[in-house]
Amino acid sequence: MRGINVQIAEALARIRATRPLIHHLTNLVVMNDTANVTLHVGALPVMAHAAEEVAEMTAQADALLLNTGTLDLERVESMLVAGRKANERGIPIVLDPVGAGATKLRTRVNLRLLSALQIAVVRGNGGEIGSLRGAGGAVKGVESVQGVRDPAAVARAAASDWNTVVAITGEQDVASDGRRVLAVENGHRWLTTITGSGCMATTMVAAFAAVEDDYLTATVGGLACFGLASERAADEAHGPASFKVALFDHIYDLTPEQLETGARIVALSPTRNSQRDPEKEDHVSSQ
């Protein structure tokens, strides 16, 4: 079995070579930043929200990203129309359930998307995923103020229930397809100082899902790429503003070779407390 670091490095190279189109139905707060992150990693962004055109645009895309950060009923309908077209064409859908658990509308809409569509990846914080799964967690506005006790176990259970890959991001990112559980240990605390960092991470996952059919590999690839770029950015930044600029630069500059050597991905045992599985680590990390 090839190391997963090699696989994600090859996926980044494919993004740069093929420039997949990522169709975002996303929120107004992060639209410009996520478009730029899409470009910097090597993909192409489009943000088409009108229900009259979303199916036509989705049919041209290589991945569809749904983000519930700024909701209204027209946007929900557009998401459903786009999602049905993506499912019809075999295009992966990545869902970012922003603020799920904060209001009844956000929770209800995200559960509806999960039931009505075949979602490839769900990426959220502990509060969002915990609220949707009924596993605890609390959200204030769109920020997680209470995570889940065992993110690996919750991610694995949610992935199994929803028949998708689930990623819970935080101090340590964990992702599961319902069977395997992987952790990404790249990242920097300054990501919490800029608005939309989670949405940017989801954008990276969507870019990787556009070129990698193993969606768990795509998920940890996108998260590791984003986390590694944040570490490199923090080395030269002086605060949140310079960090954000440097983050964009390092997403753009990061090479497949640097991702292969710098990604810190480990397998976790599906047992309680998210313990590392030493028997599997050599198979999932080249470190």
C-alpha positions as a Markdown table, in Angstrom:
| # | Residue | x | y | z |
|---|---|---|---|---|
| 1 | Met | 0.0 | 0.0 | 0.0 |
| 2 | Arg | 1.4 | 3.4 | -1.0 |
| 3 | Gly | 1.8 | 6.0 | 1.7 |
| 4 | Ile | -1.0 | 8.4 | 1.8 |
| 5 | Asn | 1.4 | 11.3 | 1.7 |
| 6 | Val | 2.4 | 10.1 | -1.8 |
| 7 | Gln | -1.2 | 9.9 | -2.9 |
| 8 | Ile | -2.1 | 13.5 | -1.7 |
| 9 | Ala | 1.0 | 14.9 | -3.3 |
| 10 | Glu | 0.0 | 13.3 | -6.6 |
| 11 | Ala | -3.5 | 14.7 | -6.1 |
| 12 | Leu | -2.1 | 18.2 | -5.7 |
| 13 | Ala | -0.1 | 17.7 | -8.9 |
| 14 | Arg | -3.3 | 16.7 | -10.7 |
| 15 | Ile | -5.1 | 19.8 | -9.5 |
| 16 | Arg | -2.3 | 22.0 | -10.9 |
| 17 | Ala | -2.2 | 20.0 | -14.2 |
| 18 | Thr | -6.0 | 19.8 | -14.9 |
| 19 | Arg | -7.4 | 22.9 | -13.2 |
| 20 | Pro | -10.7 | 21.4 | -12.1 |
| 21 | Leu | -13.8 | 23.7 | -11.9 |
| 22 | Ile | -15.3 | 24.0 | -8.4 |
| 23 | His | -18.8 | 25.3 | -8.3 |
| 24 | His | -19.5 | 27.1 | -5.0 |
| 25 | Leu | -22.9 | 27.9 | -3.6 |
| 26 | Thr | -21.4 | 29.6 | -0.6 |
| 27 | Asn | -21.9 | 32.4 | 1.8 |
| 28 | Leu | -21.5 | 36.1 | 1.2 |
| 29 | Val | -18.9 | 36.6 | 4.0 |
| 30 | Val | -16.2 | 34.3 | 2.5 |
| 31 | Met | -17.0 | 34.3 | -1.3 |
| 32 | Asn | -14.0 | 36.3 | -2.4 |
| 33 | Asp | -11.5 | 34.5 | -0.1 |
| 34 | Thr | -12.7 | 31.1 | -1.1 |
| 35 | Ala | -12.5 | 32.0 | -4.8 |
| 36 | Asn | -8.9 | 33.1 | -4.3 |
| 37 | Val | -8.0 | 30.0 | -2.3 |
| 38 | Thr | -9.5 | 27.9 | -5.2 |
| 39 | Leu | -7.3 | 29.7 | -7.7 |
| 40 | His | -4.2 | 29.6 | -5.4 |
| 41 | Val | -4.3 | 25.8 | -5.0 |
| 42 | Gly | -4.6 | 25.5 | -8.8 |
| 43 | Ala | -8.3 | 25.0 | -9.5 |
| 44 | Leu | -10.9 | 27.3 | -11.0 |
| 45 | Pro | -13.8 | 28.8 | -9.0 |
| 46 | Val | -17.3 | 29.8 | -10.1 |
| 47 | Met | -20.0 | 31.2 | -7.8 |
| 48 | Ala | -23.4 | 30.8 | -9.5 |
| 49 | His | -26.4 | 30.9 | -7.2 |
| 50 | Ala | -29.5 | 31.6 | -9.3 |
| 51 | Ala | -31.8 | 28.6 | -9.4 |
| 52 | Glu | -32.3 | 29.3 | -13.1 |
| 53 | Glu | -28.7 | 28.5 | -13.9 |
| 54 | Val | -27.2 | 26.3 | -11.2 |
| 55 | Ala | -28.0 | 23.0 | -12.8 |
| 56 | Glu | -26.3 | 24.1 | -16.1 |
| 57 | Met | -23.3 | 25.4 | -14.2 |
| 58 | Thr | -23.0 | 22.3 | -12.0 |
| 59 | Ala | -23.0 | 20.1 | -15.1 |
| 60 | Gln | -19.8 | 21.7 | -16.2 |
| 61 | Ala | -18.1 | 21.4 | -12.8 |
| 62 | Asp | -15.7 | 18.8 | -11.3 |
| 63 | Ala | -16.9 | 19.3 | -7.8 |
| 64 | Leu | -19.8 | 21.2 | -6.1 |
| 65 | Leu | -19.4 | 22.9 | -2.7 |
| 66 | Leu | -22.5 | 23.8 | -0.6 |
| 67 | Asn | -21.9 | 26.2 | 2.3 |
| 68 | Thr | -24.8 | 27.2 | 4.5 |
| 69 | Gly | -23.2 | 30.3 | 6.1 |
| 70 | Thr | -25.7 | 32.9 | 4.8 |
| 71 | Leu | -29.0 | 31.2 | 4.3 |
| 72 | Asp | -32.2 | 32.1 | 2.6 |
| 73 | Leu | -34.9 | 29.9 | 1.1 |
| 74 | Glu | -34.0 | 30.8 | -2.5 |
| 75 | Arg | -30.4 | 29.7 | -1.9 |
| 76 | Val | -31.6 | 26.4 | -0.3 |
| 77 | Glu | -33.6 | 25.7 | -3.4 |
| 78 | Ser | -30.6 | 26.4 | -5.6 |
| 79 | Met | -28.5 | 24.0 | -3.5 |
| 80 | Leu | -31.0 | 21.3 | -4.0 |
| 81 | Val | -31.2 | 21.8 | -7.7 |
| 82 | Ala | -27.4 | 21.9 | -8.1 |
| 83 | Gly | -27.0 | 18.9 | -5.8 |
| 84 | Arg | -29.5 | 16.8 | -7.8 |
| 85 | Lys | -27.6 | 17.6 | -11.0 |
| 86 | Ala | -24.3 | 16.8 | -9.3 |
| 87 | Asn | -25.6 | 13.4 | -8.2 |
| 88 | Glu | -27.0 | 12.8 | -11.7 |
| 89 | Arg | -23.6 | 13.4 | -13.2 |
| 90 | Gly | -21.5 | 11.7 | -10.6 |
| 91 | Ile | -19.9 | 15.0 | -9.5 |
| 92 | Pro | -18.8 | 15.0 | -5.8 |
| 93 | Ile | -20.6 | 17.3 | -3.4 |
| 94 | Val | -18.8 | 18.8 | -0.4 |
| 95 | Leu | -21.0 | 20.2 | 2.3 |
| 96 | Asp | -19.9 | 22.8 | 4.9 |
| 97 | Pro | -22.8 | 23.0 | 7.4 |
| 98 | Val | -21.8 | 26.5 | 8.7 |
| 99 | Gly | -23.7 | 27.3 | 11.9 |
| 100 | Ala | -25.6 | 24.1 | 12.2 |
| 101 | Gly | -26.9 | 23.9 | 15.7 |
| 102 | Ala | -27.1 | 27.7 | 16.1 |
| 103 | Thr | -30.6 | 28.0 | 14.8 |
| 104 | Lys | -33.4 | 25.6 | 13.9 |
| 105 | Leu | -33.3 | 26.7 | 10.2 |
| 106 | Arg | -29.6 | 26.0 | 9.8 |
| 107 | Thr | -29.9 | 22.6 | 11.5 |
| 108 | Arg | -33.0 | 21.7 | 9.5 |
| 109 | Val | -31.5 | 22.8 | 6.1 |
| 110 | Asn | -28.3 | 20.8 | 6.6 |
| 111 | Leu | -30.2 | 17.7 | 7.7 |
| 112 | Arg | -32.4 | 18.1 | 4.6 |
| 113 | Leu | -29.3 | 18.4 | 2.3 |
| 114 | Leu | -27.9 | 15.2 | 3.9 |
| 115 | Ser | -31.1 | 13.3 | 3.4 |
| 116 | Ala | -32.0 | 14.6 | -0.1 |
| 117 | Leu | -28.5 | 14.4 | -1.7 |
| 118 | Gln | -25.6 | 11.9 | -1.8 |
| 119 | Ile | -22.9 | 14.0 | -0.2 |
| 120 | Ala | -19.2 | 13.0 | -0.8 |
| 121 | Val | -17.7 | 14.9 | 2.2 |
| 122 | Val | -19.0 | 16.9 | 5.1 |
| 123 | Arg | -16.5 | 19.2 | 6.8 |
| 124 | Gly | -17.5 | 21.1 | 9.9 |
| 125 | Asn | -16.3 | 22.0 | 13.4 |
| 126 | Gly | -17.1 | 20.0 | 16.5 |
| 127 | Gly | -20.1 | 22.0 | 17.4 |
| 128 | Glu | -21.7 | 21.7 | 13.9 |
| 129 | Ile | -21.1 | 18.0 | 13.4 |
| 130 | Gly | -22.0 | 17.2 | 17.0 |
| 131 | Ser | -25.3 | 19.2 | 16.7 |
| 132 | Leu | -26.3 | 17.4 | 13.4 |
| 133 | Arg | -25.4 | 14.0 | 14.8 |
| 134 | Gly | -27.1 | 14.5 | 18.2 |
| 135 | Ala | -23.7 | 14.0 | 19.9 |
| 136 | Gly | -23.5 | 17.2 | 21.9 |
| 137 | Gly | -21.6 | 20.3 | 20.8 |
| 138 | Ala | -22.7 | 23.9 | 20.8 |
| 139 | Val | -22.5 | 26.7 | 18.3 |
| 140 | Lys | -22.6 | 30.5 | 19.0 |
| 141 | Gly | -23.3 | 32.3 | 15.8 |
| 142 | Val | -21.1 | 30.2 | 13.4 |
| 143 | Glu | -18.4 | 29.4 | 15.9 |
| 144 | Ser | -18.0 | 26.2 | 17.9 |
| 145 | Val | -18.1 | 27.0 | 21.6 |
| 146 | Gln | -18.4 | 23.4 | 22.7 |
| 147 | Gly | -16.9 | 20.5 | 20.7 |
| 148 | Val | -17.5 | 16.8 | 21.1 |
| 149 | Arg | -15.7 | 14.6 | 23.6 |
| 150 | Asp | -14.4 | 12.1 | 21.1 |
| 151 | Pro | -14.2 | 13.6 | 17.6 |
| 152 | Ala | -12.8 | 10.4 | 16.0 |
| 153 | Ala | -15.7 | 8.3 | 17.3 |
| 154 | Val | -18.3 | 11.0 | 16.3 |
| 155 | Ala | -16.8 | 11.4 | 12.8 |
| 156 | Arg | -16.8 | 7.6 | 12.3 |
| 157 | Ala | -20.4 | 7.2 | 13.5 |
| 158 | Ala | -21.7 | 10.2 | 11.5 |
| 159 | Ala | -19.9 | 9.0 | 8.3 |
| 160 | Ser | -21.6 | 5.6 | 8.7 |
| 161 | Asp | -25.0 | 7.1 | 9.4 |
| 162 | Trp | -24.8 | 9.6 | 6.5 |
| 163 | Asn | -22.9 | 7.3 | 4.1 |
| 164 | Thr | -20.3 | 9.9 | 3.5 |
| 165 | Val | -16.8 | 11.1 | 4.6 |
| 166 | Val | -17.0 | 13.3 | 7.7 |
| 167 | Ala | -14.3 | 15.7 | 8.8 |
| 168 | Ile | -14.3 | 17.5 | 12.2 |
| 169 | Thr | -11.7 | 20.2 | 12.2 |
| 170 | Gly | -10.2 | 21.8 | 15.3 |
| 171 | Glu | -6.9 | 21.6 | 17.2 |
| 172 | Gln | -6.5 | 18.2 | 15.5 |
| 173 | Asp | -8.5 | 17.5 | 12.4 |
| 174 | Val | -10.1 | 14.0 | 12.1 |
| 175 | Ala | -11.8 | 12.4 | 9.2 |
| 176 | Ser | -13.6 | 9.1 | 8.7 |
| 177 | Asp | -15.4 | 7.2 | 6.0 |
| 178 | Gly | -17.2 | 5.1 | 8.6 |
| 179 | Arg | -14.4 | 2.5 | 8.7 |
| 180 | Arg | -11.1 | 4.2 | 8.6 |
| 181 | Val | -10.2 | 7.1 | 10.8 |
| 182 | Leu | -7.4 | 9.5 | 10.0 |
| 183 | Ala | -6.0 | 12.6 | 11.8 |
| 184 | Val | -4.3 | 15.6 | 10.3 |
| 185 | Glu | -1.9 | 17.2 | 12.6 |
| 186 | Asn | -0.9 | 20.2 | 10.4 |
| 187 | Gly | -2.3 | 23.7 | 11.2 |
| 188 | His | -1.7 | 26.8 | 13.3 |
| 189 | Arg | -3.6 | 28.6 | 16.0 |
| 190 | Trp | -3.7 | 31.8 | 13.9 |
| 191 | Leu | -6.3 | 30.2 | 11.6 |
| 192 | Thr | -8.8 | 31.0 | 14.4 |
| 193 | Thr | -8.0 | 34.8 | 14.0 |
| 194 | Ile | -9.3 | 35.1 | 10.4 |
| 195 | Thr | -12.9 | 34.9 | 9.3 |
| 196 | Gly | -13.7 | 32.0 | 7.0 |
| 197 | Ser | -10.7 | 29.8 | 7.7 |
| 198 | Gly | -13.0 | 26.7 | 8.0 |
| 199 | Cys | -14.7 | 27.6 | 4.7 |
| 200 | Met | -11.3 | 27.9 | 3.1 |
| 201 | Ala | -10.4 | 24.5 | 4.3 |
| 202 | Thr | -13.6 | 23.1 | 2.8 |
| 203 | Thr | -12.6 | 24.7 | -0.5 |
| 204 | Met | -9.3 | 22.9 | -0.4 |
| 205 | Val | -11.1 | 19.6 | 0.3 |
| 206 | Ala | -13.4 | 20.2 | -2.7 |
| 207 | Ala | -10.4 | 20.8 | -5.0 |
| 208 | Phe | -8.9 | 17.5 | -3.9 |
| 209 | Ala | -12.2 | 15.7 | -4.2 |
| 210 | Ala | -12.4 | 16.9 | -7.8 |
| 211 | Val | -9.4 | 14.8 | -8.8 |
| 212 | Glu | -9.3 | 12.0 | -6.2 |
| 213 | Asp | -12.0 | 9.4 | -6.1 |
| 214 | Asp | -11.1 | 8.1 | -2.6 |
| 215 | Tyr | -12.9 | 10.9 | -0.7 |
| 216 | Leu | -11.2 | 10.2 | 2.6 |
| 217 | Thr | -7.8 | 10.6 | 0.9 |
| 218 | Ala | -9.1 | 13.8 | -0.8 |
| 219 | Thr | -10.3 | 15.1 | 2.6 |
| 220 | Val | -7.1 | 14.7 | 4.5 |
| 221 | Gly | -5.2 | 15.9 | 1.4 |
| 222 | Gly | -7.0 | 19.2 | 1.4 |
| 223 | Leu | -6.8 | 19.6 | 5.1 |
| 224 | Ala | -3.1 | 18.8 | 5.2 |
| 225 | Cys | -2.3 | 21.1 | 2.3 |
| 226 | Phe | -4.2 | 24.0 | 4.1 |
| 227 | Gly | -2.7 | 23.2 | 7.5 |
| 228 | Leu | 0.9 | 23.0 | 6.1 |
| 229 | Ala | 0.4 | 26.3 | 4.3 |
| 230 | Ser | -0.8 | 27.9 | 7.5 |
| 231 | Glu | 2.3 | 26.7 | 9.4 |
| 232 | Arg | 4.6 | 28.1 | 6.7 |
| 233 | Ala | 2.7 | 31.4 | 6.7 |
| 234 | Ala | 2.9 | 31.8 | 10.5 |
| 235 | Asp | 6.7 | 31.6 | 10.3 |
| 236 | Glu | 6.8 | 35.0 | 8.6 |
| 237 | Ala | 3.6 | 36.7 | 9.8 |
| 238 | His | 3.3 | 39.4 | 12.5 |
| 239 | Gly | -0.4 | 39.1 | 13.2 |
| 240 | Pro | -3.7 | 38.1 | 11.6 |
| 241 | Ala | -3.6 | 40.5 | 8.6 |
| 242 | Ser | -0.1 | 39.5 | 7.5 |
| 243 | Phe | -0.9 | 35.9 | 8.3 |
| 244 | Lys | -3.8 | 35.9 | 5.9 |
| 245 | Val | -1.7 | 37.3 | 3.1 |
| 246 | Ala | 1.1 | 34.9 | 3.7 |
| 247 | Leu | -1.4 | 32.0 | 3.9 |
| 248 | Phe | -2.6 | 32.7 | 0.4 |
| 249 | Asp | 1.0 | 33.0 | -0.8 |
| 250 | His | 1.9 | 29.6 | 0.7 |
| 251 | Ile | -1.1 | 27.8 | -0.7 |
| 252 | Tyr | 0.0 | 29.1 | -4.1 |
| 253 | Asp | 3.6 | 28.2 | -3.6 |
| 254 | Leu | 3.3 | 24.8 | -1.9 |
| 255 | Thr | 4.7 | 22.1 | -4.1 |
| 256 | Pro | 3.6 | 18.4 | -4.3 |
| 257 | Glu | 7.0 | 17.5 | -3.0 |
| 258 | Gln | 6.7 | 19.8 | 0.0 |
| 259 | Leu | 3.2 | 18.4 | 0.8 |
| 260 | Glu | 4.5 | 14.8 | 0.6 |
| 261 | Thr | 7.3 | 15.5 | 3.1 |
| 262 | Gly | 5.4 | 18.0 | 5.3 |
| 263 | Ala | 1.9 | 16.4 | 5.7 |
| 264 | Arg | 1.4 | 14.8 | 9.2 |
| 265 | Ile | -1.3 | 12.3 | 8.8 |
| 266 | Val | -1.8 | 9.4 | 11.2 |
| 267 | Ala | -4.3 | 6.6 | 11.5 |
| 268 | Leu | -6.5 | 6.5 | 14.6 |
| 269 | Ser | -8.0 | 3.5 | 16.3 |
| 270 | Pro | -11.8 | 3.6 | 16.1 |
| 271 | Thr | -11.8 | 3.0 | 19.8 |
| 272 | Arg | -12.5 | 5.6 | 22.4 |
| 273 | Asn | -10.3 | 8.7 | 23.0 |
| 274 | Ser | -8.9 | 8.9 | 19.5 |
| 275 | Gln | -5.8 | 6.8 | 20.2 |
| 276 | Arg | -3.2 | 6.4 | 17.4 |
| 277 | Asp | -3.1 | 3.0 | 15.8 |
| 278 | Pro | 0.7 | 2.2 | 15.7 |
| 279 | Glu | 0.1 | -0.8 | 13.4 |
| 280 | Lys | -1.3 | 1.4 | 10.7 |
| 281 | Glu | 0.8 | 4.5 | 11.0 |
| 282 | Asp | 3.5 | 3.3 | 8.5 |
| 283 | His | 0.8 | 2.8 | 5.9 |
| 284 | Val | -0.7 | 6.2 | 6.1 |
| 285 | Ser | 2.3 | 8.5 | 6.7 |
| 286 | Ser | 5.7 | 8.7 | 5.1 |
| 287 | Gln | 7.0 | 10.7 | 8.1 |
